[in-house]
Amino acid sequence: MSATSAPARGAARPAAGRGRIPDFFVVGQPKSGTTSMHDMLRSHPQIFLPQSKEPWFFAEELLERTPPRPEGTPRTLEEYTALFAGAAPQQRVGEISPLYLWSRTAAERIHQVRPDALIIAILREPASLLRSLHLQFVETYVETEADLRRALELEPERRAGRAIPRYTYWPKALLYSEHVAYVEQLRRYRERFGAERMLILIYDDYRADNAGTLRRLLRFVGADEAAELPPVHVNPTVQVRSQRLHELVHAVSVGRGPVSRALKGAVKAVTPRQLRRDALHATQRNLVYGEPQPPDEQLMAELRARFAGEVRALSEYLGRDLVSLWGYDRLD
């Protein structure tokens, strides 16, 4: 399944519009080091990544509702390829959108425009991934249920289209168990691109040997693995201290509802844009967010028992003992 050297490649496909279609895609997973990976790879002279991570263009589920991002989200192939217009002809062009692995549409849509693409995934132990992903979703207004156990219990209701937070922009992403269906996810890509065009990394390896893991990736995409990449640590997991304050800050920042639109308009009239942004970030940093509480070990044990079969299947699929690595051989 994994590879340590880049397979043979044909000529680059013609550019669409003003830019290019990427040579490689990092398709997953979120909360597995992909933000720091993005920043480090952007410093490599032979790699081009757009400044904005996660275009989400190939995952139709993520475009169901428009997420509130200042730079916008590409909706046409021309808009998408324009993100890579700055790449030099000799550079390897890539995209990092970690929710592509979860998406049921991304593999096929990527294959339609770039059947010779290289696919990279980084996998994390299921229970720790879901805990971190839930905290991220609460922080970014995808989720409003701050209790992980309750959020997991809501999954059947949400699958039926009920109990969806009113303003969430990724309702389907709240089906948490689908994020750790690893074998099913990998098969979607393997069926289209072949095992030789896929590199599967493990988050534990990335944390233990950051430089070595990045060298494997660079070797796989055909870039100089000897280049020095400065270490980057970004996107830490945080916990929302007050859900009510969190939602109020969000409402003011995006102008949601008549009261918040009026308040936002009044604030805009008397303060410069950068000052408003700095004040908003300071409020979030000092009042809204805090260090995460220790995990609920009982819930973590329950999740590991629940997903033990998936870990065993993944171990067999990859030919690596993740059962022992992730401690699933010590379940009660």
N, C-alpha and C positions, 0 to 999 in steps of 0.2 A: 504493500500500500504506500509506504513512504518511499522517498527517493533521496539520494545524496548527491546526484549530479543532474544537470539539466539535460533533458532528452533532445534529440535532434529537432530542429525547427526549420520550417520553410521560410519563404520570403514573407515579410510583414504584409498584412492585409491592407488594402487601400484605406486611407483616412476617410472618415465620414465628416462632412462639413469642414470646419476650420481646425479640427483637432485629430486625435487618434483614439482608437479603441485600445484599452490596456493589454499588455502582454501577460500580466499576471494579476490574480485577484486573491486577496486575503479575505476569506469568506466567513470566518468565525474564530472564536466565539467572543461575545462581549464580556467584559470584566475578566479578560485573560491576557492583559498586557498589550493589546493591539494599539492603544493610543501612544504609549512610549515607543512601540515598534514603528509606528507611522513617523514619529518625530525623528527617530534615529535614521530610518531609511531615507528620509528626505535630505539628510546631510551627506548621503553617498553621491559622489559626482556622476556615477553611471546609472542612477535611479531617478526617475521623475514620479513624484506623487503630487496631486493637487494640494494646495494649502489647506483646503477644507476637507477634513476626513468624512467618510461615510456619505457618499452621494445618494445611496439607496435606490438608484435608478432601476435596477433590474428586479427589485422585490416589490411586486405590485401591492402586497399587503401593507407595506409601509407608506404607500401613497394614497391609501383609502381616504384619509383625511390629511389636510395640509398641515405639517408640523410648523410651529412658529420659529423659523430660523432666519436670521437676518440676511444671509447670503442666498436664500431661496433654495429650491429643490428642482433639479433638471427634470423636465417633463417630456422632452423630445430627444431623439438621438443626436440631433445637431447641438442642442444645449448641453447634452452630456459630453460629447466628444470635445466641445470647446473647453472643458475643464483641463484638457491635456494638451492644449494648443501650444503651451510654452515648452514642451519637451523637445530636446535636441534630437536629431535623427538617430544618433548613436545610443541614446539612453534607453534603458528598459523602463517601460511605463507600467505603473501599477495602480490598483485601487484597493482600499481597505474599507470594507463594510461588513462588520462582524455579524450582523443579523442575516446576511445572505445564507448562512448555513441553516438557520431555522426556517427561512423562507421556502415555501413549496413551489415558487415560480422562478426563483433567481437562476437556478442551474440551467434550466431549459432556455431562458431568455439570454443568458450569457452565451450559451452554446450556439444560439441562432446567429449571433454577430461575430463570435470569436471561437470557433470550434477547436482551435489549437491553443487555447489559453492554458496557462499553468494555474493550478488551484492550490491554495495553501489554507490549512485550518489548524487552529491551536485549541486543544480540548482541556477542560478543567473538571475536577471532581464534581459530580452532580450537586451534592448538598451545598457545598461552599459556593458553587456558581449561582444556584437559585437564591441563596441568601443575599449575595452581593448584587445580583441582578434586580431583586426586589427593592433593595435600598436605592439602587440607581433609578429605577422606575418611579419610586416615590419622589426622589429628588427632582426628576425631570418632568413631573406632572403627568406621566403615563398612568400611574397608579395613585389612588387616593386611600386605599386600605393600608394603614401603616403596620398592621400586624401580619407577619408572614404566614402564620398558621391560618388565619382567617382568609387571607388572600388565596391560599391554596384551596381552602374549602369552597371558595366561590367559583372555582373553575367549571364545574358542571353548569351552574347558572349562566356563566359568561359564555360557555360554548353554545348555549341556547339563545344567546343574544340579550340576556337579562343581567342586571347588576353591573352594567358597564358604566364607569365614571362618565359623567356628562360631557366633559371637555377633553377626554383622552383622545389622542390622535393616532394611537396604535391599539385598538381594541383587541385584535387577534393575538397580539404579543402577550396579553395577560393570561393566556393558557400556558402556565408555567411548565407543566410536564412535557410539553412539546419541545422545549428548549434543550432537553437532555435526551432526546431520542436519537442518540449519536449514530447508530448503525444505519437507521433509515435515512438520516441526513446525508451521511457519507455516500451511501449507495446512489442517491440522486445524482451526485457529481461523478462517481466512478462509472456509472452506466453511460454517461455522455462523454466524459473526457478520458477515461481509462486510468488505471492505477499508476501508469508511468508518468502521468502528467499531474499527479497529486503528491503533495508533501504534507504529512500529518505530524504536527508537533504536539508536545504535551506541556502544559503550563508549568508543571513542577520542574521540568528540564530548563525551561526558559528562565525561571526564577533562580535555579541553582547555578546555571551557566549561561548567563545572558549573551555573552560574546560568542560562545560556541554555537548556541542556537541560531543566532543571526548569521554566523558564517555558513551554516547549513542552508539557510534560506537564500543567501546571496549566491552560493554555489548552484542552487537549484534554478534560480532565475537567470543565471549566466552573467552575474556581476562579479567584480573583483572582491573576493572574500578577505583579502589582506588589508583592505581600507580600514582606517581607524574611525570608529563611530563613537561619538561621545555618549556616555550613558545618560538616559533621561528618565525621570520618575514623575509621572503625571497622573491625573484622573484618580485621585484617591477615593476610596469608598467613604461616604459620610452618612450620617443619620439625621433625619429631620426632627428637630426638637419640638416644634409646634406645627401641627398640620394646618391649623386655622391661619396662623401667621404666614405659613408657606403659601397657602392658597391666596391670601390677600396680596402678598408681594407679586405673585404671578399675575393676578387679576389686574393690578396696577400696571405691571410691566407690559402686558399685551393689550390693555384696554378692553378687558372682557366685561360685558354688561354695562348698562347705562351709567351707574354710579361710578364704576372704575374708569369708564371712558371720560366722564366729566372730570374726575380727579386727575387722570393722566393729562388731559388737556390743560388743566390749570397749572400743573407742575411744569409742563413743556413751555408754557408761556413765560415762566420766570427763571428757568434754569437752563444752561447750555446742555447739549446732548451728552458730552463726555462726563460732565459733572453728575448728570442724572444716572448714567451707567455706573460710575464709580460709587455713588451712594447706594444704588441697588445692590451691587456686589458686596459692599461693606455690610449692608443689612443682612444679606444672606449668610455671609461668612461669620458674622459676630452674633447674630440673633437666631437665625433659622437653622443653620447646620451645626453639628457637633460630632465628636468622635462616636463611632458606632458602639452600642452596648455589646457586651460579650454575647455570642450566639446562644440560643436556647438549645442546650446539649441534648435534651430529650427530643426536641423536634429534629435536630440534626441526625440523631440515631434513627428516628422513624423514617426520615428521608433516605438514609443510606440503605435501610432494610427495603424500602419501597423500590429503589432503583438498583438493587444488587444484581438483578437479572440483566439489566442493560449494561452494567459494567462487565459482567462475565461475557456477554455477547461481544462487547467492544474489544475485550482482551483477545478473544478468539479471532475476531475480524482483523485486528492489527497485528496479531502474532506477538503481543507483548503483555506481560503480567501486570495489568493495572489493578487487579483485585488486591494484590499485596501492596503495590505502591500507594494506593488510596485507602488502605486499611480495611477493605471489605472482607478480608479473611479473619478479622477480629470482631465481627458483629456477634452480638449475643444471640 
